[in-house]
Amino acid sequence: MPTKIALWIGSLAVLAGCAPDQFSNVKATGFNAFVDQAADECAPLQVGPMVITRNYYPPNYAEAQYGVWLDQTSNLYYKRQSPEAYIENIGNLFPGERTAVATRCLVSKLPPPEQRPSAPR
């Protein structure tokens, strides 16, 4: 059992490595504002074991999971994946009803595509 957990965490860490500036991209002001707004308006914005709040910074044990969620959410915001694909991906990565409710709420707060850039500015 500990081996499976270690492999799962390792897999998440590798996936999180896809977005190296994910925790400190100062150019992503629109994205950061979107996440903060969703955290306020969808509270509790629960994703797996994490409850995302305004200016959330994950504890050490959740950094890999947060990185995966943040990468998926930025792909949604920057129009790299559809809302439907995002809902499915997050549901597969972090199964559970609370995650599903929070994910649908977050998607409902998404600005229209014409108001979102395709990359941080």
N, C-alpha and C positions, 0 to 999 in steps of 0.2 A: 504494500500500500504506500509506504513512504516513497518508493521508487516512482510510482505513478504520479504522485503529487509533484515530485521533483521534475519529472519530465514535462508535466503540464506547465509548471511555472517557467521552466526553461524555454518551452515553446512560446509562451507569452512574451518572455523577455526578447526572444529573437524577433517576433512580430513587432514589438514595441520599438525595436531598433530601426524600423522603417522610417521613423520620423524623429531624427536626432535632435531637432530644436523644439520638440513638442511642448516642453515645459516652460520655455522662455522665449518664444518668438514675439518680440516686441512689435513687429510689423503687423501682427494679426489682430489689430484692434477691433475690427468688425466681428471676427470670429470670437474673440474673447468676450466682447459685449453680448453676443448671441448666447454663449454658454452661461454667462452670468445671469442673463435675463431668464433663460430656461430654468436655471437652478432656483431662481426666486419664484417664478410663476408655476413651476411644476413640482415644487417642494412637497414631499421629499423626492428628489431626483435620484432614485436608487438604481444603481447598476451593479448587479451581483452583490458583493459584500460592501460596496462603496456607496456612500450618500454624497453626491456631488453638491457642493454649496458654492456660493459666490467666492471667487478667488481660491478655489480648492487646491490644495497641494497634498498629494497622497502621502500617507505614512509609508515607511520603508517596505512593509510587507505588501503594499498594494500598488507600488510604482509600475510594475509590469502590466498589471491589469488595467490601471488607469491609462498607461501608454497605448494599449490596444484600443480602449474606448475612445481616447482622444484622437487617435489616428483615424478611426472609423468616422468619428463625428466631424473631423476636419474634411474628410473626403466628401461627406454629405454637404457641408456648408459650401465648399469650393466646387460643387457640381461635378465631382468625380464619380459619384454614385447616386442612384436614385433613392428617394425616400423609402420605396418598397424594399430595395436591396439592403438599405441601412437597417430597417426594422428586422429583416430576416437575419442579417449578420449578427446584430447585437443579441437577438433572441437565441441564436445558436451559440454564441460565445458566453452569454450570461443568462442561462435559462431561468425562468421564474415569472410569476405574474406581476410582481412589483417592478421588475425590469421592463416588462412589456408595457405596462401602464406609463411608466416614466418615459420610455422611448417614443411611444405614440404622442405624448404630450410635447416632448422636445421637438418632434417633427412638425407638430402643429404650430410651433413658434418660429419656424424657419421663414425668413424673408423670401419673397418671390425670387425666382432665378435671376431676373433682370436687375435686382437690387444687390446681388451677391457677386463678388469678384471670382475669378477662377484661380487666384493665387493671392497670398498676403500682399498688401501694399504698404 
